[in-house]
C-alpha cells in the first residue's frame, strides 16, 4: 500500500508533468514562466520534475501567467482521486453491512432460532 509520502511525491510529479504540458500548449518557455512568477529557471524545472511542491498561491500565479484555468492543471487528478475515494467508501460500507448481517446470523444461531 502506498504511503502518504509516496502519494505526495507521485502527485507532485503528475502536477509537474501537467504544468509542463500546459506551459508548452500556451507556448511559454521556462525562462518566460520563471520571469512571470518571480522565481528562477531552476525552480520552474523543480516544479516540472516534481522535485518541489507547488503551493496553492503559486498554482494560481502560474495559471494567471499562462492564461490557464486551474482545472487544466489539477482537474482530472482531483476527479480521479474522488472516484477512488468514493469506490473505497462504497466497498467499506458493503463490508460493514456484511459484517452486521453475519453478526445477526451468529446471534440467531446462538439463540437456537
N, C-alpha and C positions, 0 to 999 in steps of 0.2 A: 504494500500500500504506500503511495507517495506521501512524503512528509510535507508539512506546510512550507518548509524551506525550499524543497524541490518544486512544489507547486508555484511558489512565488517566483523562483528563477525561471520556470517554464513560461509563466505569464509575462515576465519582463522580456524574455526572448521573443515571444509571439508579438507583444506590443511593439518591440523594436523593429521586427520584420514588417509590421503593418505601417509603422512610421516611415520606413524606407520606401515602401511601395507608394504610399500617399505622396511623399516628397517627390518621388520620380514622376508620378502621374501629374503633379502640379508643376513639373519642370523646375524644381528648385535644386540647386547644388547644396552640398553640405555646408559650404562656406556661406552661402546666402542665408540659409536657415540659421546657422550659428550667429551671424551678424544680427538677424532679426530678433533672435532670442536673447542676445547679450551674453552668449556663452562661447566657449572655444569650439573649434572644429573637433578637437579630441572628445569633448563632452558629447557632441552630437553623435560621433562614432560610438561612444559607450552606450548611448541610448539605443541606437540602432542595433547594436550587437547584444543587447540585453544585459550588459555589464553594469548598468546604472539604472536604478528605478526612476520612473518618470512620475513626478508628483502631479496631483490634480491641477494646481495652478500652472505648472509647466505644460501640461497637456493642453490646457485652454489656450495658453500663449502660442503653442505650436499650431493649433488649429486656426487661430486668428492669423498667424503669419502665413500659413499655407492656403488660407481661404477654404478650409475644410471643415466639415461638421464633425464634432467629437465622435459620433457614431461610426464615421468612416474608419476610425482607429480602434474603437472598442466594441462596436455593435455586435458582431457575430460572436465575439469572445464572451460577452455577457449573456447573450441568448443561449449559447451552448452550455454555459455553466448553470444557468437557471433550469434548463431542461434536465441536466444531470441531477440537480438537487431535487427537482420535482419527482423524477423517476425513483430516486433513492427514498424520498418521503413516502411515496406510494408503496414501495416494496416493504418499508418498515411498518407502515400501517397494516398491510396484509399479514405480515409476520406477527404483529401484536394480536390481531384478530384471531389468527390461527392458534396462537398460544392460549388465548382466553377460551376458545372453543375446546381445546384439548383439556384445559383445567376443569371445565364444566363436565366433560365426559368422564374424567377421572373421579370427580365428586359423585356423579351418578353411579358409577361402578362401585365406589366405596360404600354408597348408601344402599346398594343392592337393588336399584331400580332398573 
